[in-house]
Amino acid sequence: MASNHAELETQLREKEQASARQGDEVRALKAKFKEGLVTKGEVDAAVELLKNLKIEAAQFQKEYEAATGSGTREAFRQNVLNALERRLFFIPSFKIYGSVAGLYDYGPPGCGIKANVTQAWRQHFVLEEGMLEVECPAVTPAAVLKASGHVDRFVDYMVSDKATGECHRADHLLEAELERVIADAKTEAGSRREAQDLLARVGELGAEALGEALVKYDIRSPDTGNELSAPFAFNLMFKTQIGPRGDATGYLRPETAQGIFVNFRDLLYYAGSKLPFAAAQIGSSYRNEISPRSGLLRVREFTQAEIEHFVNPSDKRHPKFARVAEVSPLLYSRDLQLGEEKAAKRLALGEAVARGVIANETLAYFIGRTALFCERIGLDPERVRFRQHLQHEMAHYAEDCWDCEVECSYGWIECAGLADRSAYDLNAHAAAAKVDLTAYETFPEPRDVEELRIVPDKKKLGQLFRKDAAAVMQALEGLCEPTALALRDALARGEEGALKLGDGRSVALPPGSVDIEKLTV
């Protein structure tokens, strides 16, 4: 009997892995479709196969549970959560008043575990790396988060019940209905294909397209059946007023990084005005999630630990890289995601940098240190991987990005992000505050260096893009050198140049709208 159970569990695991691999294949094909490398039909076929694999895995899950007498995965999670609550690891906040979704209190054992993890993080990163730790207020002036882009772009779309006012994530409601339509045996083939195509693009829909889809599928409030409002943008930050008269608008910070960026000038001075140096902050962050779920994975207040490592952009070597060069974490590179195998592989970080899989030593060093930290706090190395962002997932200013993902009962969940963000944040705050946030290096002898200069034609861009002109200017300021030079070459050929904005949209710049050149100074 035990042997039969093991065989069934192995088969279930194989079906789940096949579904996960096909999910990666769909993501890769979507990336290729945006680059014009595959057809829409190929994407549709991959999505259809993914749906079939998910249905097959779900059916086998039920068979496995019936044969072994085990409960569902959701039931298992609920039993674990109930046990943790009974033993006071964590409990819903304000429980005697009915509690509030997305807010939790830690009890004595939960506080102990959290304190141990926090202490391990501070020892592993701040103390062992000699980082500069700061502690900044949670209440942040609106001007700071306007410059960082959070005021304009940190949004989700939601709808409200016209009768009760109850709010829901618009994309979640649409996804649930599309999945129901696809799974319904009575759905005609053409309608099923249409639903599958829309499901694959839900994350890319704006307010207007979401509203049209909700009307088309007659989606109503899941609790009451009432009509829903049109989708509207909902900023995920908690807004507040600073001062007794409320003259200044502020927000509870959605991340801890901005406190480091705005203190860059003083931290640079403290570090002896020399690069590289790193600053760190650990503290509470706040996000007003529309529909918190998945226990502690999606909450409205959480502890976040962030590090910003400042380095000379022309020299991204790390002095201690040799210490992690032989560390071999599971790397799910862009090539592996777009290739046939769809599986992460172990690769020594030294080799990963040499082969160009990871952009530079500094980024690879912190990937290695993060892998060692995960092992230090007890995570199974076989369930920890580093997934590289595909090109269309990266912000326009990023050089390279990797997510540290941990496999749990919810699948692979991102728990940390590691990115070479160039100087985007510093440039944005310097422009908004009109303060120089530049680090200078003193050479023993004068040198001639090449400098990239980007000079937009503000009048022309203003007439062309109107309300988006500011976003276009900001995107140009944050361009990394390879992207800027590629744009320059396209414009020089008399072609339009594609520019990715901070919100993910792309615009076409006509020739003569911006001058880009490398000068020797």
N, C-alpha and C positions, 0 to 999 in steps of 0.2 A: 504494500500500500504506500509506504514511504517513497519507494522507488517510483511508483506511478505518479505520485504528487510532484516529485522532483522533475519528471519528464514533462508533465503538464506546465509546471512553472517555467521550464526552459523554453517550451513552445510559446508560452505567453510572452516571455521576454523577447523572443525572436520577432514575434509579430509587432510588438511595441517598438522595437528597434527599426524594423522595416518601415513602419509608419513615420518614425522620427527622421529616417534617412530621406524618405520621400518628401517630408516637409522641408528639409534642407535643399532638396532638388528643386522644389517649387520656388523657394527664395532665390536660388541661383538663376533659374530661368527668368524670373522677374527682372533681375539685375541685367541679364543679357538682353531681354526684350527692350529695356529702356535704352540700351546702346545699339539697338537695331540688329542684334546678332541672331535672334531667333524670331519665329513668327508667333502671333497670338494663338494660333491653333496648337502649337507645341506647349504653350503655357496652359491652355485649357485642358489638354490631354493629361498633363502632369497633375493639375488640380483634381481632375476626375479620378485619377489613380489614387491620389492621396485620400480622397473621400472614401473610396472603396476599401482602402487599407485600414482607415480608422473604423469603419463599420465592421470589418472583419475582426479587428482587434477587440472591439467592444463586445461583439458576439462571443468570441472565444473567452473573454473575461468572465462573462456570465456562465459559460459552460464550466470554466475552471472553478468558479465559486460554488456551483452546484455540485461538482464532483468532489471537491475538497471540504465543503462545508464552511469555507471561509467567507467573511463578509466582503462587501465592496471596498474599493480603495477609499472612497469617500467615507464609508462607515468606519474604516480603520483610522482615518485622520480624525474623525469626530471623537472616537474613543480616546485617542491620544490627547486631544484638546481637553476633553472632559477630565482626564486623569491629571493633566497639568493644572487645570483650574481647581480641582478638588484639593490638590497638594499645594496650592497657592504659589505656583511658579509665576503665573500671571492671570489676571482676571479682568473682565470688562470694567472700564472706569465708570464711576457713579452708578454702580449696580443697583443700589436701593432706589434710585430714581428711574430705573428702566434702562440705564446705560446709554452710551452714545457710540454709534458705529465708528470704528477706526481709532478708538482711543482705549488704551489698556493701562492697568496698574501692574507693576511688578511686586510680587510678594517677597518674603525673606529669601527663599532659595533662588528665585529669579534675579533678585538684586545681587546675590552672591555670584551667580554665573556671569551676569552682565559686568560686574566690577572686575572679575577675573579676565574676561575678554578685553575689556578696556585697558587694564593694566598690562596685559600681554602686548596689545597693539602699541601702547606708548613705549614699552621697553624695546620692542622689536624695531620700531621705526624711529620714533623721536629720539630716544636716548642712544641707541646703538648707531644711528646715522648722524647724530649731532645736529638735529633739526631745530629750528626756531619755533617754539610753540606759542600760539597766541590764543586769546579768548576774547571774542567780540560779541556785542549785543545781538540778541535775536531780532529785536525791532530795528528795521533798516529803512532809512529814508527812501522815498519813491525814486528820487533822482539816481540813486545807486543802481537800483534794479531796472530803471529805464535804460541806463547806459548798457547794462549787461544783457538786455533783450528780454528779461523776464516779464516786464509789464506788458509788452506787445505780443509775445509769442508763447508764454507759458500757459497754454489754454487747452481745454477739451471742449467738445460740443455736447450740450445737453438739451433735453426737452422736459417740459413739465406737464403734469396732468391738469387739464383745463378746469376740472372741477375741484380737485383737492390741493393742487399746487405741488404735489410730490414730484421730485426731480429724478431723472434717470439719464445715464450715459446714452446718447443717441446711437453711437456705433455699436454698443453692446446689444441694444434692442434689435437693431437691424441684423447683426450677426446671428442672433438667436433665431429670428424668423427665417433668414436665408437657410440656415442649417436644417430647420424644420421642413422647409419646402424641398430641399435637396433630398432629405431622407424619406419623404412621403412617396410611397409607391405609386400613388395616383397622379403625381406630377408628370406632365408631358415632357418629352425629351428636350424640346426647344426651350421650355420654361426652366427646366433643370439646368441646362447649359448657361442660360442667362443669369440664373441665381448664382451659379458657381463662379462665373466671371465677375459678378458684382462683389461676391464674398472675398475674392482675391484682391479687390481694390478698395475695400472699406476704409482701411487706414489712410488712404490718399484723398478721400472725399472731403470737400468743403461743406459749409453750412447749407448752401443752396442744393447741392447734389444729394446730401443726406436727407434734406426735407422732401425732395422729389421721390426718393426711394421709400421713405416712411409712408408717404401718401399712396404710392403705387401698390405697396404690399399691405395697405390698410392696417398698419401697426398701431396698436393702442396701448394704454397703460397696462402693464402686466398685472397690477394688483386690482384695478377696478374696471378695466375695459373702457374707460373714458377716452375721449379724444385727447391728442397730445398737441402741444404748441409747436411752432416751427423751431428747428434747432437754433441755438444761440451760443456764442462763445462764452465760456465760463473760465475765468482766470483761477488757477489752482492755488494762488497765494491768499493768505488771510490778510485782509486789509484792515488798517487801524488808523487812528489819528494821534498825532504826537502833540502834547501840550494841552492845557486846560481849555483853550479856545478852539482846538482842532485846526489850527492854522496850517500845520504841516501833515501831509499824508505819509504814512509808512506802511510797511508790510512785515509780517513775521517771515524771517528768511526761509526760502525754499531749499537753500544749500548753504554750507559753511564756507565755500571757497571765496565768495566775494569779499569777506572780511580780510582775507589774505591779500587779495589784489589791491584793495584800496590802501593798505598799509605797506605796499611794496617799497616806497621811497625810504621810509624809516627802517624797515627790515634790511634793506640793502646797506644803509649806513651802519646798522648794528653788526652786519656781517663783514665790515671792513671795506665796503664798496667794491667787493670782489665777487665774481661769479666763478663756479656755481655755488648756490646755496639753496636750501629747502626750508619751507615753512609749513607748519601743520596746525590743524585745529580739530578738536573733537567736541561735539555739542549737539544740541537739539536742532532739528530742522522741521519745517511744518509745510504740509501740502494738503489743501482742502479737497481731498479726493471726493468725486461725485458719488461713487459707490464702492467704498472700502470692502475688501474681501480677502480670502486666502489667509485668514488669521493675522499673524504678525508680518506677513509679506507685503501687505498694502495697507498702511495705516496713515493717520493724519498728523501724528507727531512721532518722531523717531530719532535715535541717536545716529549721527553721521560723523565719520572720521575722514578728513580730506588732507591731502598733501599737494603742495605746488612746488615743483622743483624748477628753479630758474637757471638757465644754462645759456652760454654763448651760442647763438643759432648757427654759427659757422664751425663750432667744435662741440659735437654732442657725444664725445667719448665720456666714459665714466671712470674715475680713478680706481674704483674698487670692482670693476666689472669682472676681473679675473676670478673673484670669489664666487660668482654665480655662473661662470661660463660653462661649467659642466653640469649644472642643474638642467634636468630634462623634463619639463612639464608637458602635459598633453596640450599640443597646439593645434587649433582648428583654423588653419590659415585660409586666406581667400582662395588659394588654388585648390585646397582640399574641399572647400565648400562648393566650388564651381566644377570640380572634377567628378569622376564616376563613383569613387568609393564612399564619399560623404561621411568620413570618420576622422576624428582627431588622432594625431600620432605624436608620440614622444620625440622630441628633438632637442638636443643640447642648445642652450641659448647662444653659445659662442658660434656654433654652426649656423644658427638661425640668422644671426646678424651678418655673418660672412656671405650667406646666400641671398641676403636681401629680403628674407621673409619678414623680419622685424626691422623697422626703419633705421634704428641707431642703438648704440650701446646703452644710453641712459634709459630709454624706454624698456629695453630688454632687461636691464638691471632691476628695475622695479617690478617687472613681471616675475623675475626670479625671486625677489624678496617677498612678493605677495604669495607665490606658491609655497615658499618656506613658512610663511606665517599661517597659511591655511593648514599645513601639516602640523605646525606647532600647537594649534588650538584643537586638533583632533579630527579634522576632516579627512575622509578617505581620499588619498591621491588619485584613485581610479575614478572618483566621482567629481573631480575638479578639473576643469579645462579652461583654456584661454581661447576665445573665439575672436578672430579678426573681423572688423567691420568691412562689409562690402563697400565698393566705391560709392554707390548711391545712398548708403546709410550714413556716411561721414559728413560732418559739417564742412562748409566750403573752405574754412580756415585750417582744418586739421591735416596734419601730415600722415598720421597713422593712429589707429584706435584699436584696442583690444578690450573685451569684457571677460572678467573672471566669472565663470558660471559654475554653479554647483548643482548636481543632479539630486533631486528629492522626489517626493511623491507627486509633485506638480510638474515634473519634468526638469529641464535644464533652466535654472533661474539665475539671472544676473545678480551678483552680490557686490561687484566692484567694477569700476571702469578705469582703464589706463589709457591715456591719450597724449599725444604730442600736439598740443593746441596752438602751437606757434605763439605769437605775442598778441593774439586777438583781444583778450580781456584787458590787458594793460593798455593797448592802443585805444580801446573803446572808452575806458575810464579817463585816460589822458585827454582825449578829445572832448569828453563831456565836462570834466572838471577844469580843463585848461591848465593842467599841471604836467610838467615833464616827468614821465615815469620811465626814463631811459637809463640803462646802466652803461657806463663808459669804461673802456679798458685802456690803461696807460701803457704805451710801448716804450722800450728803452731807446729806440730810434724811430724817426718818422717813417711811415709806411704809406704807400698808395694802395687804397682798397677800392673794390667795386661796390657801388651802392645802387640798389634798385629804387627807382623813383616812379611813382604812379600819380599822374596829374590828370584828373577828370575834367572834362568840359562841363562845369556845373550848370551853365545856362542851357546847353543842349540836352543834358540828361534831365534837367528839371522839366523842360518842355515835353520831352519824350515820355517820361515815366510819372510825372506829376506827383501823386501822393506816395508813390513807391521810390521817389528819388533819394530820400534819406537812406532807405534800406540798401539801395544800389551803391551809394557812396560808402556806407559802412562795409559792405561786402568787398568793395575795391580796396579799402584800407586794410582789410584782414587777409588779403591774398598772400599765399605762400609763393616763394620765388618760382618754382617750376610751373605752377598754374598761371602766374602772371605772365611769364615768358611765352607760354603756349597761347594765351589770349593775345599778346602782342603780335605773335606771328600770324594768327588768324586775321587780325585787323589789317596787318601789313599786306596781306594777300587780297585785300578788298572784300573779305568775307565778314559775316556777322560773327561775333564772339559770344559764346555761352558763358553766363555768369550765374553762379548759384547763390541765392540769397540766404539769409540766416534762417528763414522759416521753411527752407527746403525747396521753394519755387526756383525756377530758372528763367532768366530773361536774356534777350538777345541784344547785344551792344553793337550799334552800327559803326563802321569805320569812321575815324575822326572824333569819336566821342570821348576817347581817353588816350593819353600819351603814356607809354610805358617804355622806360629805357634804363640800361645799366650804365652808370657813369663811374669813372675813376676819380676819386677825390682824395 
